[in-house]
Amino acid sequence: MIVRFETAGALGDLKDSRALEALIERLGDTEPGVRHAAAWAVGELKDPRAVEPLAAIALGRTPHRGIAEAQDALFRLTYPGAIG
């Protein structure tokens, strides 16, 4: 769990869109901390391709967990700079 959590955070710090697919997979992780880190990282990428998967999670349309984290990431994608 710690490795997945740290990896998601590091990928967000890099802000490299090549990590998007791997991070989207982690949005469905069994560990809440990993889901949170992945959602944060996806928001950091600010890649518009993330909107659809995040919206599906935020609206409860997928079996993924982490609705609040997905909502936060969507907000940051929509309003860059609004949250530190």
C-alpha positions in Angstrom: 0.0 0.0 0.0 2.7 2.5 0.9 4.5 1.9 -2.4 1.4 2.5 -4.4 0.6 5.6 -2.3 4.1 7.1 -2.7 4.2 6.3 -6.4 0.9 8.0 -7.1 2.1 11.1 -5.2 5.4 11.1 -7.1 3.6 10.8 -10.4 1.5 13.8 -9.5 4.6 15.8 -8.6 6.1 15.1 -12.0 3.0 16.4 -13.7 3.6 14.1 -16.7 0.4 13.1 -18.6 2.0 9.8 -19.6 1.1 8.6 -16.1 -2.6 9.3 -16.5 -3.8 5.8 -17.4 -1.9 4.2 -14.5 -3.3 6.8 -12.1 -6.8 6.3 -13.3 -6.4 2.6 -12.5 -5.3 3.5 -9.0 -8.5 5.4 -8.5 -10.1 2.0 -8.0 -7.5 0.7 -5.5 -8.7 -1.2 -2.5 -6.8 1.2 -0.1 -8.5 4.6 0.5 -5.1 6.4 0.9 -4.0 5.1 -2.5 -7.3 6.3 -4.1 -6.8 9.7 -2.5 -3.2 10.0 -3.7 -4.2 8.9 -7.2 -7.1 11.4 -7.4 -4.7 14.2 -6.2 -2.1 13.2 -8.7 -4.7 13.1 -11.6 -5.8 16.6 -10.6 -2.2 17.7 -10.7 -1.8 16.5 -14.2 -4.5 18.9 -15.3 -5.1 16.6 -18.3 -8.6 17.1 -19.8 -8.7 13.3 -20.6 -9.2 12.8 -16.9 -12.5 14.6 -16.8 -14.6 11.7 -18.0 -13.2 8.9 -15.7 -13.3 11.3 -12.7 -16.8 12.4 -13.5 -18.0 8.7 -13.7 -16.5 8.1 -10.3 -17.8 11.3 -8.8 -21.3 10.6 -10.0 -21.2 7.0 -8.8 -21.4 5.5 -12.3 -18.5 3.1 -11.8 -17.6 0.5 -9.2 -14.6 2.7 -8.2 -14.5 4.1 -4.8 -13.3 7.6 -3.8 -16.1 9.8 -4.8 -14.9 12.8 -2.7 -11.4 12.5 -4.1 -12.7 12.4 -7.6 -14.8 15.5 -7.0 -11.9 17.4 -5.6 -9.7 16.4 -8.6 -12.5 17.5 -11.0 -12.7 20.9 -9.2 -9.0 21.4 -9.6 -9.2 20.5 -13.3 -12.0 22.9 -13.8 -10.6 25.8 -11.7 -6.8 25.5 -11.9 -5.2 27.5 -9.1 -8.4 27.6 -7.0 -6.9 25.2 -4.4 -3.3 25.4 -3.3 
